[in-house]
Amino acid sequence: MSTLAHQFDEQQQEKLQLSLKHFIFRHPGNRWFIRIGIPVIIIQFVIFKFLYPFAGFINGDSYLYLETAYHNFTVNTYPIGYSKFLRLISVFTHSDTVVVAIQYLLLQSSTLSLVFTIFYFYNPARLTKIVLFIFMLVNPVYLYLANYISSDAFFLSLSLIWFTSLLWIMNRPTEKLIIINALVLFMAFTVRYNALFYPIISGVALILTRRKVWMNLVGFSISLLLIGIFTEVTSKKYKEISGYNQFTPFTGWQMANNALYAYRYIDSSHRKKVPMRLQQLDKMVRSYFDSSRDIRTHPVEALVASTVYMWDPRSPLSIYMEGQFKGDSTASALKKWATVAPIMKDYGTFLIKAYPSEFAKHYLIPNAVKYYAPPVEFLDHYSTGIDSVNETAKVWFDYKSTKLRSYFKDYSVTTLDFYPVLTGTMNVILVLSTISFVLLKGYKQYPQLKKGLILVIALWAVNFGFSVFASPIALRFQLFPILVSLAFTFLLVEFLVKAAKGVPQEETNHQEKLKNEKPELTAI
């Protein structure tokens, strides 16, 4: 009987909950945000496309996505999700402006959904709402990111939608929302393998959720099942291509690339014996390092924790790969890349285990510093500073020529130079304010904020470990945790200001007020 009563109570509570759609468009306190936000979004985009009428392209990345979309490949160098997205749009139009517009609108809508979700559950003060809303609304990085034919904008949008739905699941779970969250997580995984750690964060949210536990477990299982099927299908395809069962060749190449940043500092007198099957590759690597000490003639050696050893055709890893297929003119670039990936993985693993302190000193620590303040990287130029595209882009977007043009003769972009400073400052404030929140026992006054903060800290910490060890760090790769962390940093700073002024907590009263408004539905 008590179980039935509990279920009835849950159903009654759901009927009283305010949907995000209702909260955004019909709540009196939010109407002015919409009246200002929509025109500003449109005006920003129109002005930006006047200045930069063509999409931007990253040499290598963009053309691989287009190649995958054009040939409808099931696997390629990068995950296929973004190429499928481009192919879907191409059913209706080949306009690059439409692609950029969709990417930009997805970014804005997913970001503002997160912002209004924060308004709904945590009820920040009016000034905090205004500052957070304006920062997200006129964030210049969205325009430059969305203008690239790259998975960055699409993946960021999916990540924000996924995280926003997690916040709703923790506080107002519904069956529909749980299924949507599982599907979005799967989609994100097909777009970029950074989503590998997302199930960990979903697991944290599952632990923090007190309602619909079984339904949450089903949703979590569905996402894992879909990811497992995708992984198995991809692995089998790579086995057909390379002869090796591997989910992504990226892993092997990335490990070898990262390890070389430590190995180049190992003196020949301190080298450890390399296994027989790795000796040919090791000999080429040592020969390269011996001949590239002068950074005036080899400027790429001055780069810190980058991916140059993975992609530069002059790197010893690339030269070794080409050597394995000498005389085989039929081997595709993908076959070459995938076939040598296992030995790259073994080589990288050996070097990291053999020289752990050097690896920490010359790769992990520099990469951790980058995480503190991510470099702008490609976003410091329009279309990476290149004023033309290859034939693949010309054909796909129906360009009249391969030449790009913009309002500015100089393709350099300084608009985003503030971001590393902003991110570094935000990281410090986030850590210090979180410590203060705990010391001041804010978790007792704000139980919902406590749960959200635990999720954010889990995201920040897991992403830190994944990024520092497994991938290069740049602003475009880190925007998701940056935006989420920044939003909650605003809330924590407001808490500290209220605590200093002795202002009583309002979270419970706010939730009761929303319940009394008796809106229609409870889905996002």
C-alpha positions as CSV (number, residue, x, y, z in Angstrom):
1,M,0.0,0.0,0.0
2,S,2.8,2.4,0.9
3,T,4.4,1.7,-2.5
4,L,1.2,2.6,-4.4
5,A,0.9,5.8,-2.3
6,H,4.5,6.7,-3.1
7,Q,3.9,6.2,-6.8
8,F,0.7,8.2,-6.7
9,D,2.6,11.0,-4.9
10,E,5.3,11.0,-7.6
11,Q,2.7,11.2,-10.3
12,Q,1.0,14.2,-8.5
13,Q,4.4,15.9,-8.1
14,E,5.2,15.5,-11.8
15,K,1.9,17.2,-12.8
16,L,2.9,20.2,-10.7
17,Q,6.3,20.6,-12.3
18,L,7.1,23.4,-14.7
19,S,8.4,22.3,-18.1
20,L,11.5,24.0,-19.4
21,K,9.5,25.2,-22.5
22,H,6.8,26.7,-20.3
23,F,9.4,28.2,-18.0
24,I,11.3,29.9,-20.8
25,F,8.5,31.2,-22.9
26,R,5.6,31.8,-20.5
27,H,7.2,32.6,-17.1
28,P,6.9,36.4,-16.7
29,G,10.5,36.7,-15.3
30,N,12.0,35.2,-18.5
31,R,10.1,36.9,-21.3
32,W,12.5,39.7,-21.7
33,F,15.4,37.3,-22.0
34,I,13.6,35.8,-25.1
35,R,12.6,39.2,-26.5
36,I,16.2,40.3,-26.4
37,G,17.9,36.9,-27.1
38,I,16.3,35.9,-30.4
39,P,16.9,39.2,-32.2
40,V,20.5,39.4,-30.8
41,I,21.2,35.8,-32.0
42,I,20.0,36.7,-35.5
43,I,21.8,40.0,-35.7
44,Q,25.1,38.5,-34.6
45,F,24.9,35.8,-37.2
46,V,24.0,38.2,-40.1
47,I,26.9,40.5,-39.2
48,F,29.4,37.7,-38.9
49,K,28.4,36.2,-42.2
50,F,28.8,39.6,-43.9
51,L,32.3,39.7,-42.6
52,Y,33.0,36.0,-43.3
53,P,30.7,34.8,-46.1
54,F,32.4,31.4,-46.5
55,A,32.8,28.6,-44.0
56,G,36.2,28.0,-42.5
57,F,38.2,24.8,-43.0
58,I,40.9,23.1,-41.0
59,N,43.5,21.6,-43.3
60,G,43.1,17.8,-43.1
61,D,40.2,17.6,-40.6
62,S,37.5,19.4,-42.6
63,Y,38.3,17.5,-45.8
64,L,38.3,14.1,-44.1
65,Y,34.8,14.8,-42.8
66,L,33.7,15.9,-46.3
67,E,35.3,12.8,-47.8
68,T,33.6,10.5,-45.4
69,A,30.2,12.2,-46.1
70,Y,30.8,12.2,-49.9
71,H,31.6,8.5,-50.1
72,N,29.3,7.6,-47.2
73,F,32.1,5.7,-45.5
74,T,31.3,3.6,-42.4
75,V,34.7,4.3,-40.9
76,N,37.5,6.8,-41.5
77,T,40.2,8.6,-39.7
78,Y,37.7,10.5,-37.5
79,P,34.3,9.2,-36.1
80,I,31.6,9.2,-38.7
81,G,28.8,11.0,-36.7
82,Y,29.6,14.5,-38.0
83,S,29.9,13.3,-41.6
84,K,26.5,11.8,-41.3
85,F,25.2,15.1,-40.0
86,L,26.7,16.9,-43.1
87,R,25.2,14.2,-45.4
88,L,21.8,14.7,-43.8
89,I,21.9,18.5,-44.5
90,S,23.1,17.8,-48.0
91,V,19.8,16.1,-48.7
92,F,18.2,19.5,-48.6
93,T,21.0,21.9,-49.5
94,H,24.7,22.1,-50.2
95,S,24.9,25.7,-48.9
96,D,27.8,26.1,-46.4
97,T,25.9,29.1,-44.9
98,V,23.0,26.7,-44.0
99,V,25.5,24.3,-42.3
100,V,27.1,27.1,-40.3
101,A,23.6,28.5,-39.4
102,I,22.4,25.2,-38.1
103,Q,25.6,24.7,-36.1
104,Y,25.3,28.2,-34.6
105,L,21.6,27.8,-33.8
106,L,22.3,24.4,-32.2
107,L,25.1,26.0,-30.1
108,Q,22.9,28.9,-29.0
109,S,19.8,26.8,-28.2
110,S,21.7,24.1,-26.3
111,T,23.6,26.7,-24.3
112,L,20.5,28.7,-23.4
113,S,18.7,25.5,-22.5
114,L,21.5,25.0,-19.9
115,V,21.2,28.6,-18.8
116,F,17.4,28.5,-18.3
117,T,17.7,25.1,-16.6
118,I,20.1,26.7,-14.1
119,F,17.6,29.5,-13.6
120,Y,14.9,27.0,-13.0
121,F,16.6,24.8,-10.4
122,Y,19.0,27.2,-8.7
123,N,17.1,30.5,-8.9
124,P,20.1,32.9,-9.0
125,A,19.7,36.5,-8.3
126,R,18.6,38.8,-11.1
127,L,22.1,40.3,-11.6
128,T,23.6,36.8,-11.8
129,K,20.9,35.9,-14.4
130,I,21.6,38.9,-16.5
131,V,25.4,38.6,-16.5
132,L,25.3,34.8,-17.2
133,F,22.7,35.2,-19.9
134,I,24.5,38.0,-21.7
135,F,27.9,36.2,-21.5
136,M,26.4,33.1,-23.1
137,L,24.3,35.0,-25.6
138,V,27.1,37.2,-27.1
139,N,29.9,34.7,-26.6
140,P,32.0,35.3,-29.7
141,V,33.6,31.8,-29.7
142,Y,30.3,30.4,-30.9
143,L,30.4,32.3,-34.2
144,Y,34.0,31.3,-35.0
145,L,33.5,27.7,-33.9
146,A,30.2,27.2,-35.8
147,N,31.8,28.7,-38.9
148,Y,34.2,25.8,-39.2
149,I,33.4,22.6,-41.1
150,S,34.4,20.6,-38.1
151,S,32.8,18.4,-35.5
152,D,33.6,20.9,-32.7
153,A,30.3,22.9,-32.8
154,F,28.1,19.8,-33.2
155,F,29.8,17.9,-30.5
156,L,29.7,20.8,-28.1
157,S,25.9,21.2,-28.7
158,L,25.3,17.5,-28.1
159,S,27.4,17.6,-24.9
160,L,25.5,20.6,-23.6
161,I,22.1,18.9,-24.3
162,W,23.3,15.7,-22.7
163,F,24.5,17.6,-19.5
164,T,21.4,19.7,-19.3
165,S,19.2,16.5,-19.5
166,L,21.3,15.0,-16.7
167,L,20.4,18.0,-14.5
168,W,16.7,17.4,-15.2
169,I,17.0,13.7,-14.6
170,M,18.6,14.3,-11.2
171,N,15.8,16.6,-10.2
172,R,12.7,15.9,-12.4
173,P,13.2,12.5,-14.1
174,T,10.8,11.3,-16.8
175,E,10.9,8.2,-19.0
176,K,11.0,10.3,-22.1
177,L,13.8,12.4,-20.9
178,I,15.9,9.4,-19.8
179,I,15.6,7.8,-23.3
180,I,16.5,11.1,-24.9
181,N,19.6,11.4,-22.7
182,A,20.7,7.9,-23.7
183,L,20.3,8.6,-27.4
184,V,22.1,12.0,-27.2
185,L,25.0,10.3,-25.4
186,F,25.2,7.7,-28.2
187,M,25.1,10.4,-30.8
188,A,27.9,12.3,-29.1
189,F,30.0,9.1,-29.0
190,T,29.7,8.7,-32.8
191,V,30.8,12.3,-33.3
192,R,33.9,12.4,-31.1
193,Y,35.6,9.9,-28.9
194,N,36.0,12.4,-26.1
195,A,32.6,11.1,-25.1
196,L,34.3,7.9,-23.9
197,F,34.2,9.2,-20.4
198,Y,30.6,10.5,-20.5
199,P,29.1,7.3,-19.1
200,I,31.2,7.9,-16.0
201,I,29.4,11.2,-15.5
202,S,26.1,9.6,-16.3
203,G,26.9,7.1,-13.5
204,V,27.5,9.9,-11.1
205,A,24.2,11.4,-12.0
206,L,22.5,8.0,-11.6
207,I,23.9,7.8,-8.0
208,L,22.6,11.3,-7.2
209,T,19.1,10.5,-8.6
210,R,16.6,9.4,-6.0
211,R,13.6,8.9,-8.2
212,K,12.8,6.5,-11.1
213,V,16.0,4.6,-10.3
214,W,15.0,1.5,-12.4
215,M,14.1,3.7,-15.3
216,N,17.4,5.5,-15.0
217,L,19.2,2.1,-15.0
218,V,17.3,1.1,-18.1
219,G,18.3,4.4,-19.9
220,F,21.9,4.0,-18.8
221,S,21.9,0.4,-20.1
222,I,20.5,1.5,-23.4
223,S,23.2,4.1,-23.9
224,L,25.9,1.5,-23.1
225,L,24.3,-1.1,-25.4
226,L,24.2,1.4,-28.3
227,I,27.8,2.4,-27.7
228,G,28.8,-1.3,-27.5
229,I,27.1,-2.1,-30.8
230,F,28.8,0.9,-32.5
231,T,32.1,-0.1,-31.0
232,E,31.8,-3.7,-32.2
233,V,30.7,-2.8,-35.7
234,T,33.5,-0.2,-36.0
235,S,36.1,-2.7,-34.7
236,K,35.1,-5.4,-37.2
237,K,35.3,-2.9,-40.0
238,Y,38.8,-1.9,-39.0
239,K,39.8,-5.5,-38.8
240,E,38.7,-5.9,-42.4
241,I,40.9,-2.9,-43.4
242,S,44.0,-3.5,-41.3
243,G,43.8,-7.1,-40.1
244,Y,43.7,-6.0,-36.5
245,N,40.7,-5.9,-34.2
246,Q,40.7,-2.3,-32.9
247,F,38.0,0.2,-32.1
248,T,40.0,3.3,-33.3
249,P,43.6,3.6,-34.6
250,F,43.7,6.9,-32.8
251,T,44.6,5.3,-29.5
252,G,47.8,3.8,-30.8
253,W,48.9,6.9,-32.7
254,Q,48.1,9.2,-29.8
255,M,50.1,7.1,-27.3
256,A,53.1,7.1,-29.6
257,N,52.8,10.8,-30.3
258,N,52.5,11.6,-26.6
259,A,55.4,9.4,-25.6
260,L,57.8,11.0,-28.0
261,Y,57.6,14.3,-26.1
262,A,59.3,12.5,-23.3
263,Y,61.6,10.3,-25.3
264,R,63.3,13.2,-27.2
265,Y,64.8,14.2,-23.9
266,I,66.3,10.8,-23.1
267,D,70.1,10.7,-23.6
268,S,71.4,7.7,-25.6
269,S,73.4,6.6,-22.6
270,H,70.2,6.2,-20.5
271,R,68.1,4.4,-23.1
272,K,66.6,1.1,-22.2
273,K,66.6,-1.9,-24.4
274,V,63.7,-1.8,-26.9
275,P,61.8,-5.1,-27.8
276,M,62.9,-6.6,-31.1
277,R,59.6,-5.8,-33.0
278,L,59.9,-2.2,-32.0
279,Q,63.6,-1.7,-32.9
280,Q,63.2,-0.5,-36.5
281,L,60.7,2.2,-35.4
282,D,62.9,3.1,-32.5
283,K,65.9,3.5,-34.7
284,M,64.1,5.9,-37.0
285,V,62.8,7.9,-34.0
286,R,66.3,8.3,-32.5
287,S,67.7,9.2,-35.9
288,Y,65.1,11.9,-36.2
289,F,65.7,13.3,-32.8
290,D,69.5,13.4,-33.4
291,S,69.0,15.4,-36.5
292,S,66.3,17.8,-35.3
293,R,67.9,19.4,-32.2
294,D,68.1,22.8,-33.8
295,I,64.7,24.3,-33.5
296,R,65.6,27.1,-35.9
297,T,65.6,24.5,-38.7
298,H,62.9,22.3,-37.0
299,P,60.5,24.8,-35.4
300,V,57.9,22.0,-34.7
301,E,60.2,20.7,-32.0
302,A,59.5,23.9,-30.1
303,L,55.9,22.9,-29.7
304,V,54.8,21.6,-26.4
305,A,52.4,18.6,-26.1
306,S,50.9,18.9,-29.6
307,T,50.0,16.3,-32.2
308,V,52.7,17.1,-34.7
309,Y,54.3,13.6,-34.5
310,M,50.9,12.1,-35.5
311,W,50.2,14.2,-38.6
312,D,53.4,15.7,-39.9
313,P,54.5,13.6,-42.9
314,R,58.1,14.4,-41.9
315,S,57.7,12.8,-38.4
316,P,59.4,9.5,-37.8
317,L,56.0,7.8,-37.1
318,S,54.7,8.8,-40.5
319,I,57.9,7.9,-42.3
320,Y,57.8,4.5,-40.6
321,M,54.2,4.0,-41.8
322,E,55.1,4.8,-45.4
323,G,58.0,2.5,-45.2
324,Q,55.8,-0.4,-44.3
325,F,53.9,0.0,-47.5
326,K,56.8,0.8,-49.8
327,G,56.0,-0.7,-53.2
328,D,52.2,-1.0,-52.4
329,S,50.6,1.7,-54.4
330,T,47.1,0.3,-53.8
331,A,47.0,0.8,-50.0
332,S,44.8,3.7,-49.0
333,A,45.8,6.3,-46.4
334,L,43.3,4.8,-44.0
335,K,44.7,1.3,-44.4
336,K,48.2,2.4,-43.8
337,W,47.2,4.5,-40.8
338,A,45.1,1.7,-39.2
339,T,47.6,-1.1,-40.0
340,V,50.5,0.4,-38.1
341,A,48.3,1.6,-35.2
342,P,48.9,-1.5,-33.0
343,I,52.6,-1.2,-33.2
344,M,52.4,2.5,-32.4
345,K,50.3,1.6,-29.4
346,D,52.9,-0.9,-28.2
347,Y,55.7,1.5,-28.8
348,G,54.0,4.4,-27.0
349,T,53.1,2.1,-24.1
350,F,56.7,0.8,-23.8
351,L,58.2,4.4,-23.7
352,I,55.7,5.6,-21.1
353,K,56.4,2.6,-18.9
354,A,60.1,2.9,-19.4
355,Y,60.4,6.6,-18.7
356,P,57.4,7.6,-16.5
357,S,59.1,10.5,-14.8
358,E,60.2,12.0,-18.1
359,F,56.7,11.5,-19.5
360,A,55.2,13.3,-16.5
361,K,57.7,16.2,-16.8
362,H,57.6,16.7,-20.5
363,Y,54.1,15.8,-21.4
364,L,51.7,15.5,-18.5
365,I,52.7,18.7,-16.7
366,P,52.8,20.9,-19.8
367,N,49.5,19.5,-20.8
368,A,48.1,20.2,-17.3
369,V,49.2,23.8,-17.6
370,K,47.4,24.0,-21.0
371,Y,44.2,22.7,-19.2
372,Y,44.4,25.6,-16.8
373,A,44.4,28.1,-19.7
374,P,43.7,26.3,-23.0
375,P,45.4,28.0,-26.1
376,V,43.1,29.4,-28.8
377,E,44.9,27.3,-31.4
378,F,43.1,27.3,-34.9
379,L,40.6,29.8,-33.8
380,D,43.2,32.6,-33.9
381,H,42.7,32.8,-37.7
382,Y,39.8,32.6,-40.1
383,S,39.9,29.3,-41.9
384,T,43.3,28.6,-40.2
385,G,44.8,31.5,-42.2
386,I,44.4,29.6,-45.6
387,D,42.5,31.5,-48.3
388,S,41.6,28.5,-50.5
389,V,40.0,25.0,-50.2
390,N,40.5,21.7,-52.0
391,E,38.3,20.2,-54.7
392,T,36.3,18.1,-52.2
393,A,35.0,21.3,-50.5
394,K,34.5,23.0,-53.8
395,V,32.3,20.2,-55.1
396,W,30.4,19.5,-51.9
397,F,29.4,23.2,-51.3
398,D,29.0,24.0,-55.0
399,Y,31.7,26.8,-54.8
400,K,32.4,28.5,-58.1
401,S,36.1,28.4,-57.3
402,T,38.5,27.2,-54.6
403,K,39.2,30.7,-53.4
404,L,37.8,32.0,-50.1
405,R,37.2,35.6,-49.3
406,S,36.3,37.7,-46.3
407,Y,35.8,41.3,-45.5
408,F,39.2,41.5,-43.9
409,K,42.4,41.0,-45.8
410,D,44.2,39.8,-42.7
411,Y,42.8,36.5,-41.6
412,S,44.1,36.7,-38.0
413,V,41.5,36.8,-35.2
414,T,42.2,38.5,-31.9
415,T,38.6,38.5,-30.6
416,L,39.1,35.3,-28.6
417,D,42.5,36.2,-27.0
418,F,40.7,36.8,-23.7
419,Y,39.6,33.2,-23.4
420,P,42.8,31.6,-21.9
421,V,42.9,34.3,-19.2
422,L,39.2,33.9,-18.5
423,T,39.5,30.2,-18.3
424,G,42.5,30.3,-16.0
425,T,40.8,32.8,-13.7
426,M,37.6,30.7,-13.7
427,N,39.4,27.5,-12.8
428,V,41.0,29.2,-9.8
429,I,37.7,30.7,-8.7
430,L,35.8,27.4,-9.2
431,V,38.2,25.5,-7.0
432,L,38.4,28.1,-4.2
433,S,34.6,28.8,-4.2
434,T,33.9,25.1,-4.1
435,I,36.1,24.7,-1.0
436,S,34.4,27.7,0.5
437,F,31.0,26.2,-0.3
438,V,31.9,23.0,1.6
439,L,33.5,24.9,4.6
440,L,30.5,27.1,4.9
441,K,28.2,24.1,4.7
442,G,26.4,25.5,1.8
443,Y,25.4,21.9,0.8
444,K,23.0,21.9,3.8
445,Q,21.3,25.1,2.6
446,Y,21.3,24.3,-1.1
447,P,20.8,20.5,-1.5
448,Q,20.0,20.9,-5.2
449,L,23.0,23.0,-5.9
450,K,25.1,20.4,-4.0
451,K,24.0,17.7,-6.4
452,G,24.7,19.9,-9.5
453,L,28.1,20.9,-8.1
454,I,29.0,17.3,-7.5
455,L,28.2,16.5,-11.2
456,V,30.2,19.5,-12.4
457,I,33.3,18.6,-10.2
458,A,33.1,15.0,-11.5
459,L,33.0,16.3,-15.1
460,W,35.9,18.7,-14.5
461,A,38.0,16.1,-12.8
462,V,37.4,13.2,-15.2
463,N,37.8,15.5,-18.2
464,F,41.1,16.8,-16.7
465,G,42.5,13.3,-16.4
466,F,41.3,12.2,-19.9
467,S,42.5,15.4,-21.6
468,V,45.9,15.7,-19.9
469,F,46.8,12.0,-20.5
470,A,45.1,11.1,-23.7
471,S,44.7,14.1,-26.0
472,P,46.1,17.6,-26.8
473,I,44.5,20.5,-25.1
474,A,43.0,23.4,-27.0
475,L,40.1,25.8,-26.5
476,R,37.8,24.2,-29.0
477,F,38.2,20.8,-27.2
478,Q,37.6,22.2,-23.8
479,L,34.7,24.5,-24.3
480,F,32.1,22.1,-22.9
481,P,33.6,21.8,-19.4
482,I,34.6,25.5,-19.5
483,L,31.0,26.7,-20.2
484,V,29.5,24.3,-17.6
485,S,32.1,25.2,-15.0
486,L,31.7,28.9,-15.7
487,A,27.9,28.7,-15.2
488,F,28.3,27.0,-11.8
489,T,31.1,29.4,-10.8
490,F,28.6,32.2,-11.1
491,L,26.3,30.4,-8.7
492,L,29.1,29.7,-6.2
493,V,30.2,33.3,-6.3
494,E,26.7,34.4,-5.6
495,F,26.5,32.0,-2.7
496,L,29.6,33.5,-1.2
497,V,28.3,37.1,-1.6
498,K,25.0,36.1,0.1
499,A,26.9,34.3,2.9
500,A,29.1,37.4,3.4
501,K,25.9,39.6,3.6
502,G,24.0,37.1,5.8
503,V,21.2,36.7,3.2
504,P,19.0,33.7,4.0
505,Q,18.8,30.8,1.5
506,E,15.9,30.8,-1.0
507,E,16.2,27.5,-2.8
508,T,13.3,25.7,-1.1
509,N,11.0,28.7,-1.4
510,H,11.8,29.0,-5.1
511,Q,10.9,25.4,-5.8
512,E,7.6,25.7,-3.9
513,K,6.8,28.8,-5.9
514,L,7.3,27.0,-9.2
515,K,5.1,24.1,-8.0
516,N,2.3,26.5,-7.2
517,E,2.2,27.8,-10.8
518,K,0.5,24.6,-12.0
519,P,1.9,24.4,-15.5
520,E,1.2,21.7,-18.2
521,L,3.9,19.2,-18.8
522,T,7.2,18.0,-17.2
523,A,9.4,17.2,-20.2
524,I,12.1,19.4,-21.5
